[in-house]
Structures are given as structure tokens and as C-alpha cells.
């Protein structure tokens, strides 16, 4: 596992406190999106298909830090868009680090070398560089040549300056397990702290709809990948709990925990999760208290049918580990099971149909203050 001991202890103690307090729903990671604007146009991305009036919006430093305080999660992930395009991203990061929250600034790294001087190395700050594979695969995934080489150069420069650096990778249909294994071998040699790896979510607005993984394809891919890892005996540093990896290999019948990684962005507090935007609440408390959580997730909602992304299922695995520590210990000792029958699939026959809310959300965001309207399922208006 590629997570430093300091962070493991801090998050572990936080989870224990929440459990002892009897809290059923609590955040693990705040997904803080200060903007949607990006300097790439990846065909698998559903975050950039907004009019300029939305793409030009920014959360202020005060709004970002207020969200951190309001939510209280021990870890803050800053995705986007491309966060390094925000003119005050250094002040946002510094404010979060001062609060002793662990920050993962997600970036395609095109601007990273240029902006390293804005930041100070800290055990609370990590640059999470997006790489979807080795050179040819990654450059194809982002639809631009040369991005891989620039990202790798930026990783080396950041590490040389003493920064924590991780890699986050998204896998799509057609990806070969052997190629992923080669990529993980490369990241090990590159010396990054760890790798976050997850199947891509089928964003309904993404230009490329043909290459999103279905659940069975995800499980088969990861079983083959973990089998290759055993054969190669390489120390891949995956930044996931053993039980989430076990889930990816088809050995757990988990349901998602959408409140585990709540999202604050230019719309407000996004319902119900980072991947799915069906409206916004005006506050974190409103998000938690008024969202009909049971109406979302695989088996409940058509848009969630194939999702196995870490932002929804890692919190489930962490909760399972706290409740069943011997189960976690056994999985760590034995490794991920890559043969035999898979755990039963969640039935989809009772899921509600998908709703098309994009145009309404955009219209509301352009005509009213952020978070004043919601297309999500709200118990108060259902």
C-alpha cells in the first residue's frame, strides 16, 4: 500500500472516532473542484462539456476553505478541470495544509513544472498526476501527443524538489491487463509514492461512449492484472485498501457509499457524488440531510449500473475493514483471489430509469446563485 504511515494512522483514528460516535454517514475524502476548465479535452471526460459561462466560474479561496471546514474530512482531493489553472490554487492548498488535512492536487502536469515554486513540500501535500498508461496509450487517451513525456518530466522535477507525488489512472474497455502491468512496473521504477487505479465512469456527456468498462469486464481485467502481479513479483504500490481491490476482482458484492467522497464545486454541494451531478445543495449539512441516498447506486439507478469507481466503493471497503478487521487481515495475508466463482452481481431489475437533467442544471447555474436549485432526489420535495 502506497499511503504513508502518518496518513494511515490519521485516517484510521478518524474512522474509529466516527464509528464509536455511532455515525452511519461520514466523509472520508472531500472532492473539492475549484473549477471545471481544463487545458486538455479528453474524450472520456464528462467534466468539460459546459458552456463558457460555467467553465469560467471559480470557487474563491474562502469558499474552498469553508468547504474543508464544513465537511471535516481528513483528506481533500482537488480535481477539476485542471486545478493549476486557478490563479489562487497555491493559497487554497496552503490553507488546507495549515489545517493538517492531507491534500491530493490532481493534475495532468502540463503546468506542474512551471508552478512548482508556488508550493512548499509537506507531508500533507501530494501532487496526483493523471496517467492512463504508457506513452502511446496515455497520449491517445488525452488526444494530444507529448503529454506523457511532459507529465513524466514534471513528476521527476517534483520528486527532485522533495514533493510527494502519486499517479492516478483510469482504465477503459479494450485495455489489456499486460499493458496495465507494464505501466505499473514503470510507475514503480519512476519512484512515485503510489498509484490510484479505477475503471472509468460512463459519463453521459463524454464524447467517447464506446469504451467504458462494464462490471464483468472490470472484474475480469483486474483478476488478470492481479494474477500477472503475482507472476511478476513486482511491488506495485496501489493506493487502495485490500478489500477495494478484492471488490474490483469480483470477490465482494459491495454497494457504493456516495456520501464517503462528497463534492463541492461551482454548482454547490453536488448530489449525489463526484461522478454524478443531479443537482446541488447549499451546504454540506443540507446535502447529507436531504439527499435520498437510497435512490442512487448500482441496482437503484440506471446511471450507476456499471460503476465500480473508487470514489464510491473505497469508502464501502474502508467501512467493511473497520467492522471486520480479521477479514481485512486475511485478505492482506492471502492476497487477492483471482480464480473461482465471482461474488453475486447486484440485480438491476429494480433500478429507476436515468433522468436527463443536464440542460436544467446548466440553465439554473447561469441564471441563479450557485446551489439554489436542485434536480436531485430530495426527500423534502419528493
N, C-alpha and C positions, 0 to 999 in steps of 0.2 A: 504494500500500500504506500502511495507516494505522498501522504499527508504528514507534515512534521508533527512530532510528539506534542509540542506545545499546543497546536491546534486541536489534535485529537483529544487531549485532556480537557481543554476549554469547552469544546462542543459536547464531549461526554458528560461533563458536570452539568452543563446547561440542560441536556436531555433528562438527566436524572432528577434535577430540580423540578422540571415541568411534570415529570411522571409522579413524583412524590406529592406535588401540589394537586394531582388529580386532573390536570388539564388534558382534555382529549385532543384539542386542536391548538397547535402552536407552530410558529415558523422556525425553520432551520436556516434557510438562506433567503435573504431579501434580494429579489431581482430588480435592480434599480436601472431603469433605462432613461437616461437624461435626454436622449434624442433618438429619432429613427433614421436620420440622414446617414448615408454611407458613401464611401468613395469606391465601392465595388457594386456590381449588380449581379449577384449570384442567382442562377436560375432556380435554385431550390429554396430561396429565401422568401418568406411571406411578410417581412417587416418593412419593406421599402415601397410597397405598392400603395402609396398615399399621395394625394396632391401636394404641391409645394407648400401650401398653407399649413399642412400638418408636418411635413418634413422639416420646415423651417422653425418649428417650435422647439424650445429648450426648457428643461427644468432649471431653475436657478440653484445656486449653491445652498441657499436657505431651504428651499423645497426639498432638495436631496437629503440634507442633514436632518430635517424634520421627519422625513420618512424613515430614516435609520433609527431615530429616537422613538418614533411612534410604534414601529414594528418590533424592535428589540431583538431581532435575530442575531446570532453570534457571527454569521458570515454574510457578507454583502458581495454579490456578483454584479458587475457593471457591464452589461451587454449593450446592444444597440440594434441597428445603426453601428457606427464606428465612434466609440466614446472619445477618442483622441481628437475628433473634430470639434468637441465642445471647448470653447475658449477658456473655461474655468475648471476644466477637469482636474487640474493639479490641486486646486483649492477644495474640490469635492473629496478627492482621495485623502488629502491631508486631514480634513475634518473627520473622516471616518476612521483613519488610523489613530487619531488623537483619542477617539472613543474606544480604542482597543478592540475594534471589530476586524475580522480577517477579510481583506478586500481582494477580489479577483477582478482585475480590469481586463475585460475581454477585448481583443483587438486583432485585426487582420495583419498588423505590424507594418503596414506601409508607411506609417508616420512615426513608428516607435523610436528608431534611432535618432531622428530629428528632435524628439521631445523628451528624451531620457533626462536631460538636465532639469526638467520641471519637477522631477520626483526624487525622493530620498530612499535608498534601500531600507527596508524594515521587515522584521519577521511577520508583520501584519499585512504586507503588500506583496501580491504576486501578479505578474503580467501573464494572462492566459491567452496564448497565441493560437489563433484558429488555423489548423492544418487538416485537410481532409484526406491526406495521403502523401505519397512521394511526389516528386516534381510534376510529372506528366499528369497524374490523376488530379492533384490539387489545382494546377493551373486550368485544367479543363473544368473543374467544379466551380471555379470562380470566374470563368470565361475571360481570363486575361493571362497572357504569357509573362513569365518573370516574377510572378507574385511569390512563388515558393522560395526562390533564391533570396529575395529581399527579406522574407519573413525569417528564414534561417539565419541570415546575416544579422538581423535585428536581435534574434534570440541570443546569438553568441556575444553581441555587443552588450546586451543587458546583463548576461551572466558575468561577463568580464568586469562589469561595474558593481557586482555584488547583489544584484536583484534576484529575487525568487522568480522563476519562470516555469510555467506549465504549458501544456498543449491541450487544446480541446478539438476533438474530431467528430464529424458527423458521417455516418455510413448510409449509403443508399443502395437500392436494388441494383444488382449486377456487380456489386463489389465482390472480389474474390478474397476468401479468407487468407490465402497465401500472400496477397498484396498487403492486406492489413497487418499480417505478421511481419512482413518486411519493413513496413512503416514503423511498427512498434520497436523492432530491432534498431531502426535508425534513431528514434527518439531516445532510446537508451544510450546509444553511443553519443548523441548530441548532449546528453547530460542534463536534460530538463528534470525538474522535480517529480513530475508525474503527468499522466495523460487521462483526460476525461473523454470517454468514448460512448457514443449513444446513437441509436438509429434515428434517422431524420423524421421529424413530424411532418405529416402531409398537410402543409399549409394550403388552404383552399385558394389563396391568391398567388401562390408561387407559379412562375411561368412554366416550370417543368413539372408536370403532374405524373409523368410516366415512370419515375424512378424512385418512388417512395417505397420503403420496405413494408410488407405485410407481416403480421405477427409470426406466422410459421416460418417465413423466410428469415426474420430476425433471429429466431431461436436456432435454426439450422446453421446460419452463418456463425453465430457465437459458439456453438458447440464445436464446429470445425476449427475455429480460431483457437479456442482453449486447448483442443487436442494438439494442435500444432505447437502451442506454447509449451506443453509438456514434452513433446518430442524434441524441441529445440533447446529446452532447458535454459531459456533466457529469462532474466529477472525483470520482466515488464513491470513498470511502476504505474498501475492503474489506480486512479484516484476515486475508487468506489468501494463501498462495503462489499464483503464477500457474498452477502445474501442478494444484493442487487445483481451482481454478476451471475449468480446462480439463477436468478429470475430471467436474465437475458438468455440463458442457455435452456430455458424451458422447464426448469425444475421447481418453480414456485408459481402458485396461482394468485398473485398479488392483485389487489385493486389499487388505483392511484390515490395519492394524498395531495390533492391540488392546493390545499392551504399550506403545505410544507414549504413551498417556494413562492410566496406572494410577490406580485409585481406592482411596482409604482412607475408610471410613465407619464407622458404628456396628456393622456386621457384622464388620469387619476389612478385609483387602485383598481387594476384590471380584473374583471371577472372572466372566468373563474381561476385562470392560471397564466403562466408566462406564454404558453403556446397558443392559447385560445382566447380571443378578445370578443366578448359578448356584452360589453358594457363596462361601466366603471362606477366605483363608489367614491364618495368624497373623503372618506377617512378609512384607515385600517380597521378600526372598530366596526364601521358600517359594513365593510367588506366581509368580515368574519361573521357578523351577526345576522346579515340579511341575505346572504347568498344561499340558494338552495343547493348545497353541495351534493346531495344525493341525486340530483338530476344530471350530473356530469360523470364522466369516466367511462371506461370500456364496459359495455353491457347496458349503460344507461343512456348514452347519446351517440348518435351516428358519427359525429366528427371525432370522437375519441376511440373508435373501434380498433384501430391498429396501433395506437400509441403505446410505446414502451420506453419513452424518454426518461432520462434520469431525473429531470426536474419534477416529475410526478411520482416516480416509483422509488427513487432513492430514499425519500422520507419514509415511505412504507417499509422499506428494508431496515432502516435505522430503528424504527419503532419495533419491528419484529425482533431485532437483535437485542434491544433493551428488555423486552418481555421474555425472550428465550435465549439467554446468553450461552447455554450449552449447545444449542442448535448452531449458533454462530461459531463457537469454538470447534465444533465437529466439522463444519464446512471449511474452516481455515486449515484444519489438520489434514482433511481428506482431499481438499481441492474441489474444483467444480466438476460435477458429474457430466460426462459427455456422451454417455450411451444409455440404453434402456428407454423405457417409455417416458414421454414428457408429462408434466402435470396437466390436469384437465384445463381446457380453454374456458374462458368466461363466455356463457351463451349470449348471443346478440339478438335473440328473437324479441326481447322486450325493450330494446332501445328506442328512444324517441327519435324522430327524423331530424336531420340537420335544418337549421334556420339560417336564412341569408340576411345578415344584419349589417353587412359592411357599409352599404350606402347610407343607412340611417346613422351609424356611428360617425362617419365622416361628416355628414351634414350637421349633426349635433355639435361635434367638436369645432366646427368652423363658425357656428352661429351662437354658441353659448359658452360660458366659462367651463373649464375642464371639470369632469366628474359630476356635472349637474344632471346628466341624463344617463339612463342605463337600459340596455337591451337585454341584459342578463336576466336569469330567472331570479326573482326577488319575492320572498315569502310575503312581504307586505302588500304587494300589488298583484300576486298570482290569483 
